[in-house]
Amino acid sequence: MELIIEFDDIKDTSKKKFLLETLKFLGIQFKTSEKRQTLEQYNKELEENDAEIENGKYISMDDLLKEIEQW
């Protein structure tokens, strides 16, 4: 049996990282499928992220550390 992961379908980078680390920890063999990002996609993503920051959709380091303490 072969496990193929479509990385393009996973938008949250932290979920991608967690999935890879879990599979490696469990010793599960897998192959990844990921398409190269175009320059247009990259620039669009940068613009979207800049807009989120300008709209206050971010967390400060101090707030993040406080949140981590509650885990």
Buried (B, 14 or more C-beta within 10 A) or exposed (E): EEEEBEBEEBEEEEEBEEBBEEBEEEEEEEEBEEEEEEEEEEEEEEEEEEEEEEEEEEEEEEEEEEEEEEE
